[in-house]
Amino acid sequence: MTPDLQRDLLAALERPYRLGTIGGDLEEQLAHCASFSSVLTEVLAGRIPQRGCDLGTGGGLPGVALAALWPMMRWTLVDMRTARADEVERVVLRLGLHERTEVQGLEAQYLGHDPEYRESFDVVVARAFGPSSLTAECAAGLVSTGGVLIVSEPPSVLEEDEGRWSATSLTALGFSSATFSEVGGTRFVVFDKIAPTPENVPRLPPRANRGWV
């Protein structure tokens, strides 16, 4: 991330940061976004993605930063809270990313059943979206076969926890088993989409407390 881009992001994100939709130190949060971008570069291994999606974008991270760092991609940033989505839309406009970045204020389960978005993304990213089962289920409806899901693990997850990511359930969703990467002190878990997702996934109506499919 160049100094000029960091300056522009800090300025654009100052309002959602003040409103509390972005927690912690803002510069540290941008460093975390840069780590997300590094993992994406590693995973893609030279492939050029067209569309990306940020699940539960909150105040706009990591989606806004990734949209700025990956100018060849179109991005959809999703948050179930319409007020947050409206704030992120302002950030996108301020940064001049609006021609290739949209913000959707709805629950991700519904987006996963919209024909325009269903299994259409080369890349889906998630950070603090929810339980692992919910994250995988919502992402499965959005990642295209051949695409990838990248999840930032919470700091409390210190070691590879096979129980956190059920291999059997991941297979049922169309994902590979989890692989892990650590960049900038943050652990990321990566899943390749190797098969289509069953038509009834994500399950409706949305329920945050559901377990694995």
N, C-alpha and C positions, 0 to 999 in steps of 0.2 A: 504494500500500500504506500503510495507516494505521500510526501508531506502535504502537497496541495490537496489531494483527495481526502486525507485525514482531516485537514482543516475544514473542508467543505462539509464533510459528514458531521463533524462535531457541531458546526453551526446549525445545520439542518435538523439535527437530532436534539438540540438543546431544549426545545419545548416539550416533546414527549418525555425527556429525561426529568424536567421539572415537574411534569404531571405525574411522575412515578410509574410510567409504563415501561421504563427501562431502569433496572436496578443496578446497584454496584457503581463502580467507577467507569465512566463512559469511555475513557481511553482504553481501559482494560477490556471493555466489551468489544471495542473495535479490533483490538489485538486478537480476541477470540474469533471474530469474523474472518480475519486474515488467516487464522489457522484452519477454519472451515474451507477457505479458498484453496489452501495448500493441499488439504486432503482431497478436494475435488480434482485438482490438477493431477495428483498421484493416481487416483482411481480411474480417471478418464484415459490416462496413458496415450495422449495424442488425439483421442476422439474429439470431435467438435459438437457439443450439445446445442440443441435449438431452444428447448423450453425448460424452465426450472420453476419449482414451487416451494415456498416456505410455509410450513404448517405451523399455525399458532404464532404468527409474526410478532404479536404484542406491540411494542413500540416501534417495530420495523427491523429488528435484528434477528437473524443475520441477513434477511432478505434484501433490504435496501443496500447494504454494503456489498453483497454478492452481485446485485444488479449493476452496481457501479464498477465492480472489479471484472465482470464478465460482459463486456459491451456487445458481444455477438449473440447474446441470449435474450429471449423474452421471458419475463418473470411474472408469476402470479403469487401474491402474498395473501395469506388467508388468516383471518382471525374472527372468532365467533362474536366478539364484542364490536358492534357497529361503531360505537364512539371511538374505539381504538383504531378501527379501520379508517375512519374519517381522518384521524390525526396522521396516520401513515400516508394517506393520500396527499396530504399537504406536504409532507416530507418529500415524496416522490416528485411532486410538481416543483418544489423549490430546487431540487437537484437536477431538474430537466430530464428525468427518466420516464416521464409519463407516456412517451410514444411506444415504449416496449415493456412497461411495468404497470400491472393493474393490481388493485387491492379489492379483495372480496370479503365482505363482512357477513359471513355465515358459517355454520358448522361444516367442518370438512367432510363429514359423512355425506351431506347433500351434494357437495361439489363432485364427489367421487361417483355419483350416479348421473351427473349431467353429461350428455353425449359430447359436448364441446371439450370436456376436460377428462373424461373417463380414460384412464390408462394412456394419457397423451404426453406425459412429462418425461424427459430424458433423465432429469435429476429432481429428487425431492429431498429437502433438508428439514430437520426438526431439532429444536432446542427447547427443553422444558415444556413440551407439548402436553405430556400426560404420561400415564403408565405405559410401559413397553408394549403391552397388548393393544392398547388403543392407538398408539403411534403406528404400529405395524399395520393394523387393520385399515386405518384411514389412508395411510400412504399407499397401500396395495391397490386401492381403487384409482390411484392417480399416476403411479409409475408405469411407464410403458414396458413391455417385454424387451429386455436388452438394456433397460435403464437401471438406475441405481438410487438407493435410499441411504442417506448419511445422517446419523443421529449423534448429537453431542451428548455424552453420558454425564450425569450429575456428578459432582465431586465426591459424593458419598460412595459411589461405585468405584472401588479401588482396584479390583481384580476382575478378570473375565468370569462372569457369573452365568453359567449355562442355563440356570433356572430363570434368569431374567428374560432371555430370548429363547423361547421354546422352538427347538429345531423342527419338531413335528408340525407345529402350528404354522411356522414360517413356510414350510413346504406346501401346506394346504393353501396358503395365501399366494403362492407363486414365487416366493423368495428363496434365495440360497441361504445356507447357514451363515451366521454372523462371522465377520472378520473384523479385527481391531487394529486401530492405528492411534498413535499418540503424537500430537504436535503442539508445541507451545505449552506443555504441561496439561493439556486437555486430552482426554480419551474420547475417541470417536469409534462408533461401530458402523460397519458398512454392509449393505445387503444388495446383491445383484438380483434383478427381477428376471427369473429364468422361465416363467410360464404365466399364462393369463390367470387373472384372479376370478374366482367364482362370481357369477352375476349377482348373487345376493349380498356380496361384501363390497363396502362396509354395511353392517347391519343397521336397519332403521326401525324405529326412531332412534336418534342418538342417545347413548347412555354411557356416561363416563366410567361407570363402575363395572362394565362388562369385562369378563376374562377373555382368554384366548379363544379364537374360533375353533 
